[in-house]
Amino acid sequence: MATAEPRAFARLRSLFRRPAVGGVEILNGRLRRELERNTKPDEAVRFCLRGDLGHALVCLDDRLLILKGGFHAGTTFGAMAATIFYQDVTGIQLRMHLVSGWIEISSPSFQGRERKHTRQPRSSDRDVYKLPNCVPISRRHVDAFRAPLTELRRLVAEAKLQPVAGGVVAELERLAELRRHGLLNEREFLAAKSRVLEPAPARRTA
């Protein structure tokens, strides 16, 4: 009986010391299952960022997923996932307050968090936890997030420079296949389709 309490505290401390950056192993079981539902078996995960209260950002080869689960995300007994292709990302912001903050990914589908008067993203600040493009984090993890966020910005920049592989028709077929398999919802599909069909910007001549 004397060792039961110290073991309980040790287990609790180990939860708080879990790495915030790593592979699929840093995700809880609920988010792992949601990740499996939103990827194909042969897709590789580049890295994962684990935020607070069952939120995570997962980087794949061509897109990122923001996974949310639990009461604060409005999914008490389930989980949700948002898909954002790297070519669609218009901004990556790290917003911090005294002890907490959030990572915000902007795109045509997700224009950003509605500003409230709260000083930090708490449970009462519902949009930070429920908006699909925001991942709440703790200040103690900020340093660990900087290198992965730099890599994410590189992936976004690289994707914007690459022409659509196989042409427009092949890309639309690929997006349609992702939608058929449930890996893209209707809003995500339409946003990606618009990006493929929009004309390439004219190059400026000197």
Beta strands, then each sheet from edge to edge (+ up, - down):
strand 1: 21-22
strand 2: 47-50
strand 3: 55-59
strand 4: 63-70
strand 5: 75-85
strand 6: 91-96
strand 7: 100-106
strand 8: 134-138
sheet 1: 1+ 2- 3+ 4- 5+
sheet 2: 6+ 7- 8+
end
